[in-house]
Amino acid sequence: MSVLDNIDFGLGAAQQEQHLSNYFYRSGSFALACSDKTYLILGAKGAGKSAIFRMFRELQSEVKILSKPNLWISDEPQPRDHWATLKEHGITSRVTLWRFYVASLLAKHCLEETNLPEDLQKNYKRFLVRWGLYREIPTAWQAMRLLKFTVGLGDYLKTEVPLKTPLAVSEIDYVIYSANDWLQTIGADIWVCLDSLDEVKVNGNGHVEVEDLLSNLMRAVAELIRLRHISFKLFFRSDIYHSLTYVNKDHFSALKLELQWSREDLAILLAHRLLPLRPSHTGPVTFPVSMKWINEVFDWHRRQRPNGFDELYELLKDGNGVVLPRDLINFCISAQRTQQNYDLQGINPPPDGKLISGQAIHEAIRQTAANKLTDFLQVFENFMRAYAELKGSPSRCFSRSELGEALGKKDPLDAGLVIADLVRVGAVAIRDKKSVNQSDRFEIPFLYALALEIGEEHE
């Protein structure tokens, strides 16, 4: 095995990482995410939200607000069973849907606690059965959460099904408020942590439905955070959260964290994945140390982009100036694989002491650009046609009218709407520092331009 083979850059997606805890970087953002004053964690796809969500589980005993006596629930909401139950009984409020969902999580989790009073045990089991979440043939929600409370629950299946009295929303409130009261008696709080909110659905998978569901989630949370012992950490894609409409949205301004990655933080994040090459290192992994290690691995060329880590950071920026950890890791993975292939072929060897050649770096930035565009169009399918129109444009820079024409939008109003959307999600940059509606100078970010063969970037 070569030295290069010893580096594990990961897979570029936290959900798929097998050894994330081995090289997870506890950045300042992670510390803020662990604060009891942070309820919302926002970031683009690939910004590190799911990594933080996952590390909450693995570092639970080290995160003060999640450690005993406090309790915590981690979940990726799938409320279809809940919505089906509500509709069957003529309940159409989606705020009620989310209160029902939270109540079901609280009931399930509290039943796992050995010190839960007997009366609450009976009432929570009865609730799960009456509201259709525990059945002899498991519901999807029941199966996914390994709900196996057969003692007691099975008895309620016999006595409560079919229902002898109609469901009442007050039963949902009882679970929530009784759980809060019980937590107070044991001196504990419970944190409800929800990830993958951009994938939540009850009917189809439309963007409008997602926005409506999540706006109602925030309305429900706004009511529930008044309770002293039930708190939330909600992981949102930034563009989705900012498009939500709900009353008192400004009340959450001080409770949200927008994930941002500086050049220094990303260098340290990368250096943590180079630690296997430094088994004798015992001190902190600082920025100067990180840059030294990175420059010993990569053979940057002055006349070839990127010519160093600083320029790589600039090239990875989207239209909003944001650099994502996923793009950096994808670049490193591509560079490593390309160099490994070169080594097998006996071509493009890096100079003595380096592990990755300039040719592999050059090829990796192209692959990173292609991956970036693919990821973007998977998330924002509605822009696929617009970007197809941009492909092959002679320049990355456009006036408003030029960009509208390149996007295939003849009507200025239609063009303005599409441009505003592209700027909002970082797919187009504003060059004159004006508001999007006033600007007349736009630019396609480097990675997108490279993937779309725009201007001279692809030559």
C-alpha positions in Angstrom: 0.0 0.0 0.0 1.4 3.4 -1.0 1.5 6.4 1.4 -1.3 8.0 -0.7 -3.5 5.0 -0.1 -3.3 5.6 3.7 -5.3 8.8 3.4 -9.1 8.5 4.0 -10.7 11.7 2.7 -14.1 10.2 3.3 -17.0 10.0 0.9 -18.2 13.6 0.7 -21.6 12.9 2.4 -22.0 12.6 6.2 -24.8 10.1 5.8 -22.5 7.6 4.1 -19.3 8.2 6.1 -18.2 5.1 8.0 -15.4 6.7 10.0 -16.7 10.3 10.4 -15.8 10.4 14.1 -12.1 9.6 13.3 -11.6 12.9 11.5 -14.5 15.1 12.5 -13.4 18.7 13.2 -15.1 20.4 16.1 -15.2 23.8 14.6 -16.5 27.0 16.1 -19.8 26.3 14.3 -20.0 22.9 16.0 -19.6 24.6 19.4 -22.4 27.0 18.5 -24.6 24.2 17.3 -24.2 22.6 20.7 -25.4 25.7 22.5 -28.8 25.7 24.3 -29.4 29.0 22.5 -29.3 27.5 19.0 -32.5 26.0 17.7 -32.0 26.3 14.0 -28.9 25.1 12.1 -29.0 26.4 8.5 -26.7 25.6 5.6 -26.6 24.7 1.9 -26.5 21.0 0.9 -22.9 19.9 1.8 -22.4 22.6 4.4 -22.0 20.0 7.2 -25.5 19.9 8.8 -25.9 16.2 8.7 -22.3 15.7 10.0 -23.2 17.8 13.0 -26.5 15.9 13.4 -24.7 12.6 13.3 -22.0 13.7 15.7 -24.6 14.7 18.2 -25.3 11.0 18.5 -21.7 9.9 18.7 -20.6 12.7 21.0 -23.8 12.8 23.1 -22.0 12.3 26.4 -19.6 15.2 25.6 -22.4 17.6 24.6 -23.6 19.2 27.8 -27.2 19.8 26.8 -27.6 16.3 25.4 -25.9 14.4 28.3 -27.7 12.9 31.4 -30.0 13.7 33.0 -31.2 15.4 29.7 -32.8 13.3 27.0 -32.6 13.7 23.3 -34.4 12.5 20.2 -32.9 12.3 16.7 -35.2 11.9 13.8 -35.6 12.4 10.1 -39.4 13.1 9.9 -41.7 10.8 7.9 -45.2 12.0 8.8 -47.2 10.2 6.2 -48.7 7.7 8.7 -49.6 10.7 11.0 -51.2 12.6 8.1 -53.2 9.6 7.1 -54.6 9.2 10.6 -55.5 12.8 10.8 -57.3 12.9 7.4 -59.2 9.7 8.3 -60.7 11.6 11.3 -61.3 14.9 9.4 -58.4 16.8 10.9 -56.7 18.9 8.2 -54.5 21.3 10.2 -50.8 20.8 9.4 -49.8 22.6 12.6 -51.8 19.8 14.4 -49.9 17.3 12.2 -46.6 18.5 13.6 -47.9 18.6 17.2 -49.0 15.0 16.6 -45.6 14.1 15.3 -43.8 15.6 18.2 -46.2 14.0 20.6 -45.5 10.6 19.1 -41.7 11.1 19.4 -42.1 12.2 23.0 -44.4 9.2 23.9 -42.0 6.7 22.2 -38.9 8.1 23.8 -40.4 8.5 27.3 -41.6 4.9 27.2 -37.9 3.9 26.8 -37.1 5.5 30.2 -37.2 3.1 33.1 -38.3 5.8 35.6 -41.4 6.9 33.7 -44.4 6.8 36.1 -46.9 3.9 35.5 -49.8 6.2 34.7 -47.8 7.9 32.0 -46.7 4.5 30.6 -50.3 3.4 30.3 -51.5 6.7 28.7 -48.6 6.9 26.2 -49.1 3.3 25.1 -52.8 3.9 24.7 -52.1 7.1 22.7 -49.8 5.3 20.3 -52.4 2.6 19.7 -55.4 4.9 19.5 -53.7 7.2 17.0 -52.8 4.4 14.6 -49.0 4.4 15.2 -48.8 1.0 16.8 -50.5 -1.9 14.9 -50.3 -5.6 14.7 -49.0 -5.2 11.2 -46.4 -2.5 11.8 -46.8 1.0 10.3 -43.9 2.4 8.4 -43.2 4.8 11.3 -43.4 2.0 13.8 -41.0 -0.2 11.8 -38.5 2.5 11.2 -38.3 3.4 14.8 -38.2 -0.2 16.1 -41.2 0.3 18.2 -41.4 -3.0 20.1 -43.3 -2.3 23.3 -45.4 -5.5 23.1 -46.1 -5.6 26.8 -49.1 -3.4 27.3 -49.3 -2.1 23.8 -50.6 -5.5 22.6 -53.3 -5.3 25.2 -54.4 -1.9 24.0 -54.7 -3.3 20.5 -57.5 -5.5 21.9 -59.3 -2.9 24.0 -58.9 0.2 21.8 -59.1 -1.1 18.3 -61.6 -0.4 16.7 -62.0 2.9 18.4 -64.8 3.1 20.9 -64.5 6.9 21.4 -63.5 9.4 18.7 -60.0 10.9 18.7 -59.6 14.3 20.2 -56.7 16.8 19.6 -56.6 17.3 23.4 -55.0 13.8 23.6 -52.0 15.2 21.6 -51.7 18.1 24.0 -51.9 15.8 27.0 -48.8 13.9 25.8 -46.8 17.0 25.2 -47.7 18.8 28.4 -47.5 15.7 30.6 -44.1 14.9 29.2 -43.0 18.5 30.0 -44.3 18.2 33.6 -42.6 14.8 34.1 -39.3 16.2 32.8 -39.6 19.0 35.3 -40.0 16.5 38.2 -36.7 14.7 37.2 -34.8 17.9 36.5 -34.2 17.2 32.8 -34.8 18.7 29.4 -35.5 16.9 26.2 -34.0 18.0 22.9 -35.9 17.1 19.7 -33.4 17.1 16.8 -34.8 16.9 13.3 -32.7 16.5 10.1 -33.4 16.0 6.4 -36.3 18.4 6.6 -36.0 19.3 2.9 -37.1 15.7 2.1 -40.2 15.8 4.3 -43.5 15.0 2.5 -47.0 13.6 3.0 -48.4 13.5 -0.5 -46.1 14.2 -3.5 -42.6 15.7 -3.5 -43.3 19.2 -4.7 -41.4 22.3 -3.6 -44.6 24.0 -2.6 -45.7 21.1 -0.4 -42.3 21.1 1.4 -42.5 24.9 2.1 -46.0 24.6 3.4 -45.2 21.6 5.6 -42.1 23.3 7.0 -43.8 26.7 7.5 -46.4 24.8 9.6 -43.6 23.0 11.5 -42.2 26.4 12.5 -45.6 27.5 13.6 -46.0 24.4 15.8 -42.4 24.9 17.2 -43.1 28.5 17.9 -45.9 27.4 20.2 -44.0 24.5 21.8 -40.8 26.4 22.7 -42.7 28.2 25.4 -42.5 24.9 27.3 -39.6 25.0 29.7 -38.3 21.4 29.2 -38.9 20.7 25.5 -36.4 22.2 23.1 -35.6 21.8 19.5 -32.7 21.7 17.0 -33.9 21.8 13.5 -31.5 21.3 10.5 -32.7 23.3 7.4 -31.3 23.9 4.0 -30.8 27.7 4.0 -32.6 28.4 0.7 -35.7 26.5 2.0 -35.7 28.1 5.4 -35.5 31.6 4.0 -38.4 30.9 1.6 -40.7 29.9 4.5 -43.5 32.1 5.6 -44.8 32.0 9.1 -45.8 34.5 11.8 -43.1 35.7 14.2 -40.3 34.4 12.0 -38.1 37.2 13.4 -38.5 35.7 16.9 -36.1 32.9 15.8 -33.4 35.4 14.5 -31.3 35.0 17.7 -31.8 31.2 17.8 -30.4 30.3 14.4 -26.9 29.4 13.2 -25.9 29.8 9.6 -23.0 27.4 8.8 -20.1 29.3 7.3 -16.6 27.9 6.5 -13.6 30.1 6.5 -10.4 29.3 4.6 -8.8 28.5 8.0 -11.5 26.2 9.1 -11.5 24.2 5.9 -7.8 23.8 6.0 -8.0 22.4 9.5 -10.9 20.2 8.5 -8.8 18.8 5.6 -5.7 18.4 7.9 -7.7 16.2 10.3 -8.1 13.7 7.4 -4.3 13.8 6.9 -3.6 12.8 10.5 -2.9 9.1 9.6 0.3 10.4 7.9 1.3 12.0 11.1 1.1 9.3 13.8 3.6 11.1 16.0 1.7 14.4 16.1 0.3 15.1 19.6 -0.4 18.8 19.6 -3.4 20.8 18.3 -4.1 20.8 14.5 -3.8 24.6 13.9 -4.1 26.5 10.7 -0.3 26.9 10.2 0.2 23.1 10.8 -2.7 22.3 8.4 -1.2 24.4 5.6 2.2 22.8 6.0 0.6 19.3 5.8 -1.6 20.2 2.8 1.3 21.7 0.9 3.4 18.6 1.5 0.7 16.5 -0.1 -0.3 18.6 -3.1 2.1 19.7 -5.8 0.6 23.1 -6.6 1.7 24.6 -10.0 2.1 28.4 -10.2 0.8 28.5 -13.8 -2.0 26.1 -13.3 -5.3 26.6 -11.5 -5.6 26.1 -8.6 -2.0 27.2 -7.8 -2.4 26.7 -4.1 -4.9 26.2 -1.3 -5.8 29.9 -1.2 -6.7 29.9 -4.8 -8.6 26.6 -4.5 -10.7 28.2 -1.7 -11.5 31.1 -4.1 -12.4 28.8 -7.0 -14.8 26.7 -4.8 -16.9 29.8 -3.9 -20.4 29.9 -5.1 -22.2 33.0 -6.1 -22.8 34.0 -2.5 -19.1 33.6 -1.6 -19.8 30.3 0.2 -17.4 27.4 0.2 -18.8 24.0 1.2 -16.9 21.2 2.9 -18.4 18.7 0.5 -16.8 20.5 -2.5 -13.4 20.5 -0.9 -13.7 16.8 0.1 -14.9 15.9 -3.4 -11.9 17.7 -4.8 -9.5 15.8 -2.6 -11.2 12.4 -3.4 -11.0 13.1 -7.1 -7.3 14.2 -6.8 -6.4 11.1 -4.9 -8.2 8.7 -7.2 -6.8 10.4 -10.3 -3.2 10.2 -8.9 -3.7 6.5 -7.9 -4.7 5.8 -11.5 -1.7 7.7 -12.8 0.5 5.7 -10.5 -0.8 2.4 -11.9 -0.2 3.7 -15.4 3.3 4.9 -14.5 2.6 8.5 -15.7 2.5 12.0 -14.1 4.5 11.1 -11.0 4.5 13.9 -8.3 7.9 15.3 -7.4 9.8 13.8 -4.5 8.0 14.2 -1.2 4.7 15.1 -2.7 1.8 12.7 -3.1 -0.5 14.3 -5.7 0.8 15.8 -8.9 -0.2 19.0 -10.6 -1.9 17.0 -13.4 -4.1 15.2 -10.9 -5.0 18.5 -9.2 -6.0 20.0 -12.6 -8.2 17.0 -13.4 -9.7 17.0 -9.9 -11.0 20.6 -10.2 -12.8 19.6 -13.4 -14.4 16.6 -11.8 -15.3 18.7 -8.8 -17.0 21.2 -11.1 -19.0 18.4 -12.8 -20.1 17.0 -9.4 -21.1 20.4 -8.2 -23.3 21.0 -11.2 -24.9 17.5 -10.9 -25.6 18.1 -7.2 -27.1 21.5 -7.9 -29.4 20.2 -10.6 -30.5 17.3 -8.5 -31.6 19.7 -5.8 -32.9 22.5 -8.1 -34.4 20.5 -11.0 -36.4 23.6 -12.1 -33.1 25.3 -13.2 -32.0 22.4 -15.5 -33.4 24.1 -18.6 -32.0 27.5 -17.7 -28.5 26.0 -17.3 -28.8 24.1 -20.5 -29.3 27.4 -22.2 -26.1 28.8 -20.6 -23.9 26.0 -21.7 -21.1 27.1 -24.0 -21.6 30.9 -23.5 -18.5 32.8 -24.6 -18.1 34.6 -21.2 -18.8 34.1 -17.5 -19.8 37.8 -17.2 -23.2 39.2 -18.3 -25.2 42.3 -18.2 -28.8 41.8 -17.1 -30.1 41.7 -20.6 -27.3 39.4 -21.8 -28.0 37.0 -18.9 -31.7 37.0 -19.6 -31.0 36.2 -23.2 -28.5 33.5 -22.4 -31.1 31.9 -20.1 -33.6 31.9 -22.9 -35.9 34.4 -21.3 -37.1 37.1 -23.7 -39.5 38.8 -21.3 -37.6 41.1 -18.8 -39.9 40.2 -16.0 -39.4 36.4 -16.5 -35.7 36.9 -16.8 -35.6 39.0 -13.6 -37.4 36.3 -11.6 -35.1 33.5 -12.8 -32.0 35.7 -12.2 -33.2 36.5 -8.7 -33.7 32.8 -7.9 -30.3 31.8 -9.3 -28.6 34.6 -7.2 -30.5 33.4 -4.1 -29.1 29.9 -4.3 -25.6 31.0 -5.2 -25.7 29.8 -8.8 -25.1 33.4 -10.1 -23.0 36.1 -8.5 -23.6 39.8 -8.4 -20.5 41.7 -9.4 -21.4 45.4 -8.7 -22.5 45.0 -5.1 -26.0 46.2 -5.8 -29.3 44.5 -4.9 -30.3 41.7 -7.3 -33.1 43.8 -8.8 -30.8 46.8 -9.4 -27.7 45.0 -10.5 -26.6 45.0 -14.2 -23.4 43.0 -13.7 -23.5 39.2 -13.1 -21.1 36.4 -13.2 -21.3 32.6 -13.3 -19.2 31.1 -10.4 -16.0 29.3 -11.5 -17.2 25.7 -10.8 -20.4 26.2 -12.7 -18.7 27.9 -15.6 -16.1 25.1 -15.8 -18.8 22.4 -15.9 -20.9 24.3 -18.4 -17.9 25.1 -20.6 -18.5 28.8 -20.3 -15.8 31.3 -21.4 -12.2 30.2 -21.2 -12.5 28.2 -18.0 -12.9 24.9 -19.8 -10.0 25.3 -22.2 
